[in-house]
Amino acid sequence: MSHKIKLLNVLIDNLSMQETLREIENTITKQQQLHHVVVNAGKIVAMQKDLELRKSVNESDLINADGQAVVWASKFLRKPLKERVAGIDLMTNLVGMAYEKGYKIFFFGAKEEVVMKVVEKYKEQYSPDIIAGYRNGYFKKEEEKDIARQISDSGAHMLFVAISSPTKENFLYQNRKLLSGVNFIMGVGGSFDVVAGKVKRAPIWMQKAGLEWFYRFLQEPGRMWKRYLIGNTKFILLVLKEKFSSSQFSS
């Protein structure tokens, strides 16, 4: 496994997209399990106080930097990450890999009509053979173990969980043993909404400029203003505090 860097109490794997895909393919080939998580600025801010979330993330097998802000912060703090590995891009690559290698995927999360649209789209784009099963993301806490068993029994090699934080991270961590029959488990946040066409993704230039969050904010300002504007400000302050503290310590 790759070398991890510690950034603001989070352990992040310094891997490129291609290196990440190789790790995942090797895991499936060896019939082992890899528990994957992505982190962005908002999640890192939440992890400072939410110790359950911090444990669920840091004890995962592989952690990628999903947000461009995290990559910039790593360079600013002189712990440079190779590149951003966006969760939706990784998921897209893995669906293609599943088709090429004969793997099956279970899709878990979002509203019923959204997850159904995702499954139908991938059936049409690739083949119905890649679908192990699907389920919407609405359930009670006491249903979790039964859902995990259902997924494990589905014959899936990969599991994508499109549920908001910290629910998805805690679900995957707390049920990882029940999910041991699935080789690769991953939280994908709002990716199903994008694939289903419910939410538009930012143009490539905005992604590269680190403005994907702003494009998302413009689509749903009423719901997203607090997450992004307040969350991003807190993240910048965390980074500056870390820089100032480490500079003091080194001097």
N, C-alpha and C positions, 0 to 999 in steps of 0.2 A: 504494500500500500504506500501511497505517496507521503511526502513530508508535509506535516501540518504546520500552519502558522497560527499563533494565538493573537486574536485581534478583538479587543474590547470584551474579554471573557468568552470569546467564541473560538473554537478550533476549526479552521478552514483548510481544506485540502488545496494545495497549490497545483491544480491540474487544469489543462486546457480541455476544450470540448472533446477532441479526439482521444485524449488520454482517459477521460472519464468514460467514454463509450467503450474503450478497450477493457477497462476495469470491469464494466458491467457484463460485457460479452464473456470475459474470462470466468466470471462468477457463475453465469448461467451454464457455460460449457462444463464447468467442474461440479455442477449441481449443488452449489453452496448458496448462501443467502447474503445479499448486500442490502443494507438499510440506508437509503439515501435521503438527504435533506438539502434544501437550498436556503440561503439566508439573504435578506436584503436589509436596508437601513432600518425599516420599521420593526422587523423581527429582532434585530440586534438590540434596538432600544427596549423592546418588551422583555428581552432576556435579562436585562440588568436587574429587574425586580421580580420577574416571574421565574422562580427557581425550578419549578416543575418543567416549564418549557425549556429552560437552559439545560437541564438534565436530559430531557428527551432529544434535544438537538445534539448536544456534545457527545452523547453516548451512541450516536449513529455511526455507521461504518464509514460513510463518505459524505462530506459537506462541501457544497459548491457555493461560490458567491454569485447570487442571482442578480443583484443590483449593481449598476455601474458605479454608484456612490461608494459601495464597499471596496471596489477595485481601486478607486481614487484614494480612499482613506488608507488602504494598505500601502500605497506608494508614498503618501504623505507621512505615514508613520514608519517608513523605511522597512516595510515587510512586504515587498511587492508581490502581488498575485499575477499570474500569467495573463489571465483574461477573465471576463465575465462568462459564466456558463448559465444562461437563462433557462429556467425550468421548462418553459414552453418549447424552447428550441431543442432541449434535450429530449423532451417527450416526443416531439415530432420526429427526431432522428431515431428514437427507439421504436416507434411504430413502424418506420421503414425497415429497421433491423428485424423486427418480429416477422414481417412479411418475407424477407429474404431468408431468414434462418428457420422459419417454421415454428416460431414461438407464439404463445397465446397470451392475451392481455385481459385483465379484469379492470373495468372502469367503475370507480366508486366515488359518488359525490354529485353536487349541484342539484338542480331541480330535475324532476322526472323527464320533462320534455327536453331539457338541455342535454342530459346524459344520453337519452335515446337518439337525439340528433347527432351527437358525437359518434356513437356506435354506427348509425346508419351511414354517416359520411365516410368512416374508415372502411366499412364493409364495401361501399361502392368504389372507393379510391384504391383499396388493396384487395381484400378478400374476406368473406365471412369467417374463414378459417382462423383468422387472428383473434377473434373474439371468444374469450373464455366465459364472459358474463358481464353484467353491469347491475348497478343499484344506485338509487338516488342517495343524497347525503343527509336525509332527514331521519333521525332515529333517536331512541331514548338510550341513556347510559347503560341500562340493563340489557339492551339488545346487542351491545358491542361484541361480546364473545361469540354469540351465534352468527353475527355477520362475518367475523374473522374466520370462523370455521367454514362458513359457506364459501368464502373466497379461497381458502386453502384447499377445499375439496373440488374446486372448479377446474383444476388442471392448468391454472394460469402460471406462466413463467414470470410475468410482470404484473404489478399492481400500481395503478395511478389513482391517487386520492385527491379529489378536488373539493376540499372543505377548508374553511377559513382557519387561521391560526388562533389559539394554540390547539384547537380540537384535533386537527389532523396529525400534528406532531405527537401529541400525547396518545392518540389512538394507535399509531404505528408503533410507538415505543412500548406501550403497555401490552399490546397484543402481538408482539413480534414472535413469541414462541408459538402461539396458535397459528401464525402466518408462516411458519417455518417451511411449509410446503411450496411457498412462492419464492423464487430465486431473487427477485428484485422488487423492492417496495419503495415507493416514492410519493411524496406530497407534491401536488402540482398547482395548488392554489386556485386561481380563477381561470386556468388554462382552458377548461371545458367551455366556458362562456365565449372565449375567443374562437375556438375551433367550431363551435355551433353558430357563430356569426352574431351572437348577442352583443358582444363587445368588440370594437375594432382595435387592432393593434397599431401602435405608432409606426410611422414611416421609418425606414432603416436609418435615415440621417438623424432622426430624433433618438432612436435607440442608441446609436453610437455617441451622441452628444450627452447621453445620460438624462434625456428629457422624457423618457417613456412614462414616468410617473405623472408628468404634467399633462401629457396627452390623455392619460386615463382620468385625471382630475377634471379636464375639460368636458369629458363625456358624462360624468356624474358628480358635479361639484358639491351638491348637497350631501352626498354620502361619503365623499372622499376627502373633503377639505381638511378635516381633523387628522385623518390618517397621514396625509402627505405633508401638509404645511406645518402642523405642529410636530409630527413625527420626524420630518427631515431636519427641523430646527434643533430638536433634541439630539439627533444623530451628530450634527455638526458640532454641537457643544461637547458631546462625549469625545469626539475625535480631538478637538482642541484641548480638552482637559487631559487626555491621554498623552498628547504631544508635550504639553507643558510639564506634566508630572515626570515623564521620562527624561525630558531635558534637564529638569532640576536634579533628578536622580543621577544622571550621567555626569553632571558638573560637580 
